Amino acid sequence: MGSSNTGGQPETGPASHRSRLISTSSRLARSGELVLASLKLGAKALYGRAKILLVPKSRKELVIEENRRKASEDFAKTLGGMKGLAAKLGQMASYLDESLPEETRKALSQLQADMPAMTYEITSQVIYEQLGKLPDKVFADFEERPFAAASIGQVHRAVTKSGIQVAVKVQYPGIEKALKADMSNASMLFSAIGMMFPHLDPKPIVEELRVRLFEEVDYKVEADNQRLFSEFYKSHPFIGIPRVIDELSTTKVLTSEYVDGVRFSEITSWDQSDRDWAGEVIFRFVFRSLYSLCAFNGDPHPGNYLFTKSKKVTFLDFGLVKRFTQNESVIFNEMVRTMITHRDIDEFRRVIEKAGLLKENAKVSTQEVAEYFSTFYELVKDNCEYQVTPELSTKLLRTVLATSNPVTKFATVPPAFVLIQRINLGIYALLAQLRATANWREIAEELWPHVSAQPKSKLGILEQEWLSLK
């Protein structure tokens, strides 16, 4: 365990001089940082191309690869330093699109859990303001160096006075102002998307993201979300949710039970059978939560999972959670029923028109509508084993972004579906990295309310036993 030395600060409070982690929190400053980063990236690319002309032919490939690596690392470092929405976009890009250059994906993947951290003095200041005492007075032991740093805050390992090992998430000062500036810039981004998709109204998308992101900077909301999942999955055989330590949690400090495990990047090198197991657990968690809990974590990136050889996956970070209404949950189920179970594409079209996903009387055939939306159901379309590949993940992303498809001219994204799209893209991308294989249709039929089939896989039987005791 690390020392709880306060770096010379007085026992009664933090240092009088407070350094600021997020100094560029205005809209113009935040926008300027991204522009500057892009310009730097472009300038380095030009310089790199000029330098390559002077390199012997035998070394050109090595130099090109090194230039790409350095440029990607610089850009990832800039996004990580900005925190907030910019870092989140970098996180998403690192795992959603398999077609990105490997150097770029590798650099951006560092944003999943290891972004630049704030100093211990600033961490102490936040804890003092939130809990009334410095870390060494609040905890029996507190590691000065964080073991994870993400887009909103960083996490320290500690031990409570009662001897519980905990993870203490401390929010970056100024992050809320930075997010407000980011969302102003995001509005410009979505206006540009509106020009690409003339029939798509970006306002509901921006508003839904704004609400969810500003919930994320209130750790009391995150604690409530985490309790919801923790209580629902209590004693689950292969899904774990850390317990919140209420008396040590506030709006800017969140303390949970510490859980040990390995990150997603490590399990990609495990045996295929272990990767298939991990893929099935993630799939079950996504859709069990969606249909049984009417809620899901809208931030499904690799940094939010811990895996153990004891066959348990711990799910972390419940800041960006969407709680769906009963009516919205019914719509999701009706879409599956009409598209997959009954294969009634006429009825499917009526369901998505009523849900607001497709404009009524759109001048596009029902067959075209079915073909467009069927990509989202690729895993569960047929009752057979199916390996999820990077090509499938990229195909889904390309379908979402395809401006040439006639259906996109009439497709819209209601608020309830903003994070559903993120979940769809995220789950496909993660399963693709695992090359996970399973009979996803059989598993899904256990979870779909209109089917509720008996389990056939080993994990399904274990989960059925757990459900019978709930």
Summary of the structure (lengths in Angstrom):
residues: 470
radius of gyration: 23.4
end to end distance: 37.6
largest distance: 71.9
contacts: 1493
relative contact order: 0.10
helix: 58%
strand: 10%
